[in-house]
Structures are given as structure tokens and as C-alpha cells.
Amino acid sequence: MKQNYKKLAVKKKTTTKRTVTKRKAAPKRKAAPKRKAAPKRKAAPKRKAAPKRKAAPKKKTKSKAKKPAFGGYAINFAGRQETVEQVFGKKPIAPSEMTKKIWAFVKSKSLSNR
């Protein structure tokens, strides 16, 4: 086996050289002709300022009484002595339950104007 190994080691690789051919350079393009600068435009003549218009006098409106709430209940809680714990209870509750308890309180104390 040693003999075969030596034979393999002695063999040299033969390389082939490639011949490189140079390409011809592309022909140079002619430079584009320079454009002439655009002629300057004449300045537009200034217009006269339009005369200022006088502001129309504001119409005076009659003071009206405060309107009630549009299309809903007007609930008056003024002067009530109840606390939040008395209305809702001491345990935390969901917002939907709060709404139900508020309306139950309003109806039981007849606070709505309907």
C-alpha cells in the first residue's frame, strides 16, 4: 500500500493557462450640446390693493333662558345627602351595573323631570 501512496504523491497536477483576450473599448460618445439658458420673464406689473371692506355689524340676539337637555332626561342631583357607597354599595361593580343602580336610585327618589 505504501507504494501506491508514493505514486499518488509524486504526480503533479498539470494546469492549463488560459489566454486572455482584451476587449476593444467602446467608442466614446460625443458630448451633448449645451442648452441655452431660458430667457428671463418680465416681472408682472403690480396690482393696486383692493379697498378694504367694512365688517358687517353684529346682530344683537335676545338672551334666552337655559334650554333643557335635548331629547333626554334632566336629572337634578343637587342637594342630595346620599354618598356613593349608599348608592352603589362598597364592593366594586361593572359600569353596566353602575348605570342600573343609578337609574334605580333616580326612579325611587323621583329625581327625573318626566
C-alpha positions as CSV (number, residue, x, y, z in Angstrom):
1,M,0.0,0.0,0.0
2,K,2.8,2.4,0.7
3,Q,3.9,2.1,-2.9
4,N,0.6,3.3,-4.3
5,Y,0.6,6.2,-1.9
6,K,4.0,7.3,-3.1
7,K,2.9,7.2,-6.7
8,L,0.0,9.5,-5.9
9,A,2.2,11.9,-4.1
10,V,4.7,12.2,-6.9
11,K,2.1,13.0,-9.5
12,K,1.9,16.7,-10.2
13,K,-1.2,18.5,-11.4
14,T,-0.9,19.9,-14.8
15,T,-2.5,23.3,-15.2
16,T,-3.6,24.8,-18.5
17,K,-3.1,28.5,-19.0
18,R,-5.9,30.5,-20.4
19,T,-5.2,33.2,-22.9
20,V,-6.8,36.4,-22.0
21,T,-8.1,38.4,-24.9
22,K,-8.6,42.1,-24.4
23,R,-11.9,43.6,-25.4
24,K,-11.9,46.7,-27.5
25,A,-13.0,49.8,-25.7
26,A,-16.5,51.1,-26.6
27,P,-16.3,54.1,-28.9
28,K,-16.6,57.4,-27.0
29,R,-19.9,59.3,-27.4
30,K,-20.0,62.8,-28.4
31,A,-20.8,65.3,-25.7
32,A,-24.3,66.6,-25.8
33,P,-24.6,70.2,-27.0
34,K,-25.0,72.7,-24.2
35,R,-28.5,74.2,-23.9
36,K,-29.0,77.9,-23.9
37,A,-30.3,79.4,-20.6
38,A,-34.0,80.2,-20.7
39,P,-34.8,83.8,-21.2
40,K,-35.8,85.7,-18.1
41,R,-39.5,86.6,-17.9
42,K,-40.6,90.1,-17.4
43,A,-42.0,90.9,-13.9
44,A,-45.7,91.2,-13.8
45,P,-47.0,94.7,-13.2
46,K,-48.1,95.2,-9.6
47,R,-51.8,95.4,-9.0
48,K,-53.4,98.0,-6.8
49,A,-54.5,96.8,-3.4
50,A,-58.3,96.2,-3.3
51,P,-60.1,98.6,-0.9
52,K,-60.8,97.0,2.5
53,R,-64.4,96.2,3.1
54,K,-66.0,97.2,6.4
55,A,-67.1,94.4,8.6
56,A,-70.9,93.9,8.9
57,P,-72.2,95.0,12.3
58,K,-73.1,92.1,14.5
59,K,-76.7,91.5,15.2
60,K,-77.8,91.6,18.8
61,T,-79.5,88.5,20.0
62,K,-82.0,88.3,22.8
63,S,-80.8,86.4,25.8
64,K,-82.8,83.2,26.1
65,A,-83.5,81.1,29.2
66,K,-81.3,78.0,29.5
67,K,-82.8,75.2,27.4
68,P,-83.4,71.8,29.0
69,A,-81.4,68.7,27.8
70,F,-82.3,67.8,24.3
71,G,-84.3,64.6,24.0
72,G,-83.3,63.1,27.3
73,Y,-83.8,63.1,31.0
74,A,-82.8,66.1,33.0
75,I,-81.8,64.7,36.4
76,N,-81.2,67.0,39.3
77,F,-78.9,65.6,42.0
78,A,-78.5,69.0,43.7
79,G,-78.9,68.9,47.5
80,R,-78.7,65.1,47.8
81,Q,-77.2,63.7,51.0
82,E,-76.5,60.1,49.8
83,T,-72.9,59.0,49.4
84,V,-71.5,56.9,46.7
85,E,-71.4,53.8,49.0
86,Q,-75.1,54.2,49.8
87,V,-76.0,54.3,46.1
88,F,-73.6,51.7,44.7
89,G,-72.5,49.6,47.7
90,K,-69.0,49.0,49.0
91,K,-68.0,46.2,46.5
92,P,-66.5,47.1,43.1
93,I,-69.0,46.7,40.3
94,A,-69.0,46.8,36.5
95,P,-70.0,50.1,34.6
96,S,-73.2,48.4,33.4
97,E,-74.2,47.7,37.0
98,M,-73.5,51.3,38.0
99,T,-75.9,52.5,35.3
100,K,-78.6,50.2,36.5
101,K,-78.1,51.3,40.1
102,I,-78.2,55.0,39.2
103,W,-81.5,54.6,37.3
104,A,-83.0,52.6,40.2
105,F,-81.9,55.4,42.6
106,V,-83.3,58.1,40.3
107,K,-86.7,56.3,39.9
108,S,-87.0,55.5,43.6
109,K,-86.3,59.2,44.6
110,S,-88.2,60.6,41.6
111,L,-85.4,62.9,40.6
112,S,-86.2,62.9,36.8
113,N,-88.4,65.7,35.4
114,R,-90.5,63.3,33.3
